[in-house]
Amino acid sequence: MNQYETVFILTPVLTEEMVAEAVGKFRQVLEVNGAELVHQESWGLKQMAYTIRKKSSGFYHLFEFKGDAGLVDKLELEFRRDERVLRFLTVSLDKHAVLYNQSRRNPDRKSKSKHTQTEPAHDQQ
């Protein structure tokens, strides 16, 4: 099983309920086809660098999942058929990208606490 990451942009004219329904539909496509959903994030409404179909913003969403190569084709076919999707991009993750994503989701709190401790200030006059 390979690990993939998909980012897709939904049209900004949708309500929150419609966005949740669309995300649920694509999550179901993954689950029905045997994918293991590792992580998902909703990035919310963001401005795009350029207009797509006369829209300058969109709802961004990310799926990270494990599955077979044929699964990506099925998911992207559903993206193409759905008029709510403005753009999508799926990439295959290598072992370094998988480790980076894991560290991004679960930062090491011990190393943060070391760096946040402060020493008393000594005034030199």
Order of alpha helices (4+ residues) and beta strands (2+ residues): beta-alpha-beta-beta-alpha-beta-alpha-alpha
